[in-house]
Amino acid sequence: MNRFLCALGALLLSGCVAIPDRTYVSANQDSRAQYLVIHFTSESFESSLETLTRGDGRVSSHYLVRDDPPTVYQLVDENRRAWHAGASSWLGQTQLNAASIGIEIVNQGLKGPPGEQKWDPYPEAQMEVVMALVRDIIRRHKIRPDRVIGHSDIAPQRKVDPGPLFPWKRLADEGLVVWPDANEVARRVPAMEAALPDVLWFQDRLAKHGFGVNRNGELDEATVRVIAAFQMKYRPARYDGMPDAETAAMLDVLTGP
């Protein structure tokens, strides 16, 4: 046995380990990172860092963006899976931890006593850092605009981050996320007001957009939460989860005929 181990060691030291030849490269490939998911931490920086890095936790993220001073911390290598998405779904994909990069932004979310809660604003300096990070990730991994999403998109039954104050339109103006054309939405609103589609239509269009939603034709609590998540992103001034003409027009523009 000792002789065998010595011989094996000698082979390894002599360079007999198989080294792959990288002369040929297949054109049939893309990045393992197919989605970019944006979150807020709802905690201070110190608490966020503890939550995302402690050894006994079951949550992590590739990046954490501090608020003051605005700083990007990489906590997980992009080639490795971070545990940020949880039970989730988008465009039929359910194993989003394995196919996404997660960005956690230090932001308190809803803060204040019950009945007086307000959303924590995102400081401009922090958003500049977030925008630069998002641009870089999308460029390197060639992530499609319809796959740049919030935690509330992929888990609307339990998550609301990054909240109504996150500047999605700013990303849209750079072509980083999908966005309904405002003029086309305005053109379609009167028809939707005259004949608002039924709940099943809303469910079908929300599913086509990417949400995991039951298609039962009922305005149940789960459907209300999905509609609210859509509204929070595209119409943050009102996100009550109720089907209305403007929401229908936006869905119609985004999902096509």
C-alpha positions in Angstrom: 0.0 0.0 0.0 2.8 2.4 0.9 4.5 1.7 -2.4 1.2 2.3 -4.3 0.7 5.7 -2.5 4.3 6.7 -3.3 3.9 5.7 -6.9 0.6 7.7 -7.1 2.3 10.7 -5.5 5.2 10.5 -8.0 2.7 10.5 -10.9 0.9 13.5 -9.6 4.1 15.4 -9.0 5.4 14.4 -12.5 2.5 16.2 -14.1 0.4 13.1 -15.0 -2.8 14.7 -13.9 -5.2 15.0 -16.8 -5.2 18.7 -18.0 -8.0 19.5 -20.4 -7.1 20.9 -23.8 -8.9 24.2 -24.3 -8.2 24.5 -28.0 -11.8 24.1 -29.0 -14.8 26.1 -27.6 -18.4 25.3 -28.2 -20.7 28.1 -29.4 -23.6 26.4 -27.7 -23.4 27.9 -24.2 -24.4 30.9 -22.1 -24.1 32.1 -18.5 -25.4 30.0 -15.6 -26.8 33.3 -14.3 -30.1 33.7 -16.2 -31.8 36.1 -13.7 -31.0 39.1 -11.6 -33.1 39.4 -8.4 -33.2 42.6 -6.4 -34.0 42.8 -2.7 -34.1 45.1 0.2 -32.8 43.8 3.6 -35.3 45.6 5.9 -32.5 45.8 8.4 -29.5 48.0 9.2 -26.2 47.4 7.5 -24.8 45.6 10.6 -27.8 43.4 11.0 -27.9 42.7 7.3 -24.3 41.7 7.2 -24.8 39.4 10.2 -27.9 37.8 8.6 -26.2 37.2 5.2 -22.9 35.9 6.5 -23.5 33.9 9.7 -22.7 30.3 9.6 -25.9 29.1 11.1 -28.2 31.0 8.7 -30.0 29.7 5.6 -29.8 33.0 3.7 -27.2 34.7 1.6 -26.7 36.9 -1.4 -24.1 37.5 -4.0 -24.0 41.2 -3.2 -24.9 43.6 -0.4 -25.1 47.3 -1.1 -24.6 49.5 1.9 -26.5 52.8 2.3 -24.0 54.9 4.2 -21.4 55.1 2.9 -22.6 53.5 -0.4 -20.5 50.4 -0.8 -20.8 47.1 -2.6 -19.8 44.0 -0.8 -19.5 40.7 -2.6 -20.5 37.9 -0.2 -20.8 35.0 -2.6 -18.9 34.3 -5.8 -21.1 34.7 -8.9 -20.2 31.1 -9.9 -21.7 29.8 -6.7 -25.3 29.5 -5.6 -26.5 32.0 -3.0 -29.6 31.4 -1.0 -31.6 34.6 -1.6 -34.7 33.6 -3.7 -36.3 30.9 -1.5 -39.5 29.4 -2.7 -40.1 31.3 -5.9 -41.1 31.2 -9.6 -40.6 33.3 -12.7 -41.3 32.4 -16.3 -41.9 28.8 -15.2 -38.5 28.6 -13.5 -38.7 27.5 -9.9 -35.0 26.8 -9.0 -34.1 30.4 -9.1 -31.3 30.2 -6.5 -29.4 28.0 -8.9 -29.9 30.3 -11.9 -29.7 33.8 -10.5 -27.6 36.5 -9.0 -29.0 38.2 -6.0 -28.5 41.8 -4.9 -29.5 42.8 -1.3 -29.8 46.6 -0.8 -29.6 48.0 2.8 -33.0 49.6 3.2 -35.5 49.4 6.1 -38.6 48.8 3.9 -41.7 49.7 5.8 -40.8 51.5 9.0 -42.6 53.3 11.8 -45.4 52.3 14.2 -48.5 50.5 12.9 -50.8 52.8 11.1 -48.0 55.3 10.5 -45.7 53.2 8.5 -43.8 54.7 5.6 -41.5 53.3 3.0 -37.8 54.0 3.5 -36.5 56.0 0.6 -33.4 54.9 -1.4 -30.6 57.6 -1.2 -29.4 58.8 -4.5 -25.8 57.9 -3.8 -26.8 54.4 -3.0 -28.8 54.1 -6.2 -25.9 55.3 -8.3 -23.9 52.3 -6.8 -26.8 49.9 -7.4 -27.2 51.1 -11.0 -23.6 50.6 -11.8 -23.6 47.1 -10.3 -26.8 46.1 -12.2 -25.4 47.4 -15.4 -22.2 45.4 -14.9 -23.9 42.1 -14.0 -26.3 42.4 -16.9 -23.5 43.2 -19.4 -21.3 40.3 -18.3 -24.0 37.7 -18.1 -26.2 39.0 -20.9 -29.3 38.8 -18.7 -32.5 39.5 -20.6 -34.6 42.6 -19.5 -37.6 40.4 -18.6 -35.4 38.4 -16.2 -34.3 41.4 -14.1 -36.8 41.2 -11.3 -37.6 41.9 -7.7 -38.2 39.5 -4.9 -41.8 40.5 -4.9 -42.0 39.4 -8.5 -40.8 35.9 -7.8 -42.4 35.4 -4.4 -45.5 37.8 -4.3 -47.3 35.7 -1.6 -44.6 36.5 1.0 -42.3 39.3 -0.2 -42.7 43.0 -1.1 -39.1 44.0 -1.7 -37.6 46.0 -3.2 -40.8 48.0 -2.6 -42.7 50.9 -4.4 -39.8 53.4 -4.0 -37.3 51.3 -5.9 -36.7 53.2 -9.2 -37.6 50.5 -11.8 -38.4 53.2 -14.4 -34.8 54.3 -14.1 -33.6 50.9 -15.1 -36.2 50.8 -17.8 -34.9 54.0 -19.3 -31.6 52.3 -19.8 -33.2 49.3 -21.4 -32.3 47.0 -18.4 -35.9 46.0 -17.6 -39.1 45.6 -19.6 -41.5 48.5 -19.4 -44.9 49.3 -21.0 -45.0 52.2 -23.4 -46.9 55.0 -21.7 -48.5 56.3 -24.9 -49.7 52.9 -25.8 -51.1 52.3 -22.3 -53.0 55.5 -22.5 -54.4 54.6 -25.9 -55.8 51.2 -24.6 -57.2 52.4 -21.2 -60.6 53.7 -22.6 -61.3 50.2 -24.1 -60.4 48.6 -20.9 -62.7 51.0 -19.0 -65.5 50.2 -21.3 -65.1 46.5 -20.9 -62.8 45.4 -18.1 -61.4 41.9 -18.7 -62.5 39.2 -16.3 -60.2 37.8 -13.5 -59.1 34.8 -15.6 -57.8 37.2 -18.3 -55.7 39.0 -15.6 -54.4 35.7 -14.4 -53.5 34.5 -17.9 -51.7 37.8 -18.7 -49.9 37.9 -15.3 -48.7 34.3 -15.9 -47.6 35.2 -19.5 -45.6 38.2 -18.0 -43.8 35.8 -15.7 -45.7 35.4 -12.4 -46.6 32.1 -10.8 -50.3 32.5 -10.4 -53.3 30.2 -10.2 -55.7 30.4 -13.2 -58.9 29.8 -11.4 -60.9 32.9 -12.5 -61.3 33.9 -8.8 -60.1 37.2 -7.3 -58.7 35.3 -4.3 -56.1 36.6 -1.9 -53.3 35.0 -3.8 -54.3 36.7 -7.1 -54.7 40.1 -5.3 -51.1 39.8 -4.1 -49.8 39.0 -7.6 -51.7 42.0 -9.0 -50.4 44.2 -6.2 -46.8 43.1 -6.9 -47.3 44.0 -10.6 -48.7 47.4 -9.7 -46.0 48.1 -7.2 -43.4 47.8 -9.9 -45.2 49.5 -12.8 -47.6 51.8 -11.0 -46.3 52.4 -7.5 -48.7 55.3 -6.9 -51.5 52.7 -6.2 -50.9 49.0 -5.6 -54.2 47.8 -4.0 -54.2 44.6 -6.0 -57.6 45.3 -7.6 -58.1 44.8 -11.3 -58.6 48.1 -13.1 -58.4 49.5 -16.6 -54.9 51.0 -16.3 -53.4 47.7 -14.9 -55.2 45.8 -17.7 -53.8 48.2 -20.3 -50.2 47.8 -18.9 -50.5 44.0 -18.9 -51.9 44.1 -22.4 -49.0 46.2 -23.7 -46.4 44.1 -21.9 -47.8 40.7 -22.9 -49.0 41.4 -26.5 -51.9 39.9 -28.3 
